Amino acid sequence: MLTKDELIRELRPLPPGYQGSIKVGETKSLVQENVVVLSHVDHEELVLYGQKLLTNFLTTHTWAKQKNGEWQVSLLR
């Protein structure tokens, strides 16, 4: 499980020769007292040395409220 700071530290720019973007769409959520589940279909456009790739993938994040009142996201690795 990652904290917000740990998640942000993992973000990196694309390597040279790559260009791309991800747009979030088709979201669904489930909200309960101590758990929030958010799912969305992401639309990725990636150009690798001039070749365009289009990909759609499902992302799900589960947030759990900790005993100290802070929210923490659970990520599968």
Secondary structure, 3 states (H helix, E strand, C coil): CECHHHHHHHCCCCCCCEEEEEEEEEEEEEECCCEEEEEEEEEEEEEECCEEEEEEEEEEEEEEECCCCCEEEECCC
